[in-house]
C-alpha cells in the first residue's frame, strides 16, 4: 500500500497499517475485548484492511491509533479505528487525526456516505463519534457478538 500524503502534527506521523501495530497497543476498550472473544481480532483487522484501506498513527514513536475504512460499494465506506489507552492523554491530537483520516477517505474516494458503528453503552465512543462529525442514524439491536446494541452513525 502506498502511503497517502496526509497532514502531520507535532509528534504524529502516518505509516501503512500492519495488524502487529494493534498487538503492541494497550487497547482495553470493552468493544475490543468482546470482539476478541468472538473472533481473532488480528485476522479481522487484516481482512478489513484487505477489503478497504488502513493506516496507523504513530505518536512519539509508538502506534497510538489504527484507522481504516471498508469499501461497501461505490460512494459508501464504513470507517473503523482502534485507539490505545494512552490516547486519552492526547484527545485533541487524536480527534484531529481522526478528522484528517475521515476527510481523506471522503475526498480520495468521492464518498457520498461514510458510516461508523458504535456500541450504545460506550458513551465516550458515542461522544467521540459526534466530535469527529458523525450523527446517530439508528439503533441496531443485538448487533454485537455479545448481543449488545450498537448505533449506526453516519456522515453524509
N, C-alpha and C positions, 0 to 999 in steps of 0.2 A: 504494500500500500504506500502510495506517495503521501507525504505529509503536506496538508494544506497550509497555506500561508495565513495562519491565524494570528491575531494581535497577541502580544505578550504583555505581561505586567511584571513589576519588580518581583523577582524570586520565582516566577512561574514560567514554565516552558511547556511545550506540547511535544509528545513523542507518539509514534504509532503504538496502538494498543497491543498488548500481549496479555493473555489470561494470567500469566505469572505476576503481573502487577498487582492484581487483586489478592493474590496469595501472600504478598508481603505487606498488605494494608491491614490496619486494625479496624475491621468492619464488624460492628456489634449490633447493627440495626436488626430489629425484630424481623423485618421482611427478609433479610439475608439469611437469618437463622432458620426461618420457616421454609424458604426455598431449598436450603441445603439439606433439610430433612427429606424433602420430596424428590430431589434430583441432584446430580452432580453439578454444582454451580459453574465450575470451570468449563465443563462441556457446554453448558447452556450459553455462557458468555462467548465462547469460541464460535458456536453456531450463530448467535446473534450478529457477531462481527462479520462472519462469512456472508450473511444474507443482508448486510447493510453496511454501515460504516462505524468505526470505533476509534477512539483516541484516548490517551492518558494525559492528565495534567500532572506535571511534576512541580512540586513546590519545595523550594530549598533543598533540591537534590533527591527527594523521595516522592514516589507516587502518592497523590492525595485524593485523586478522583479519576474515575474512568467514565467517559461519556460515549454513548452510542445511539444509533438510530437504525431501526429495522425498516426496510422498504416494504410497504404493504402493497401498493400499486401506484401507478403514475400520479404524482402530486400528493401522496399521503405516506407519512412515516410515523413510527412510534419511537419516541426517544426514551432512553433509559440511562441511569447513572448509578454508580456505587461511589460513596464518599467515605473516606477514612474518618474515624472519630476525631483525630486532631484537626480536621477541617472545621470543627466548631470554633477553633481559635481564630479562624480567618473567614468569617461569614461573608464579608464584603467581597473579598477576592474570589471565593468560590461562587458566589452569586453572579459576579461579573463574568467568570469563566463559563458558567452555565449559559448565560445570555449570549456570550460570544459563540458558543457551540450551537445553540438554538438558531441564532441568526445565520450562521454558516450553513446549516442544513437547509433552512428555508430558502436562502438565496442560491446556494450552489445546485440545489435540486429543483428549484422553481416550485416549491411546495405550496399547495393551497390549504393544506391541513397538516399540523403536527400535533401529536397527542402523547400523553403520558398516563400511566396507571398508578394510582397511589392508594395504599392501604388506608381505609377510613379512620382507623384508630390511631394512626400515626399523624397526629395533629401538626407536629413540627414539619413533616414532609408536605402536608397539605398547604401549610402557610408558605413553605419554600416554593412549592409549585406556583402559588399565586404570585410570589415575589419575582419569579422568572417569567411571568407573563401568561400563565395558563389559568383557565377558569373551569370550575366544576361543571361538567356537562350532564353527568348522570351517575347513578348508583348501580354497581354491578354486584348483585347479591351472591354470596357464597362463591366468589370468583377464585379466591386463593386456594392453594393446595391444602390449607387447614380450614377451608370453607369460610374464611374471613371475607367481609365485604370490602370492595375497593371502589374508588371513584375513578371514572373516566374524566380526565381533564384535557382540554384542547386549546389550541391557539390557531385560529383561522386567519 
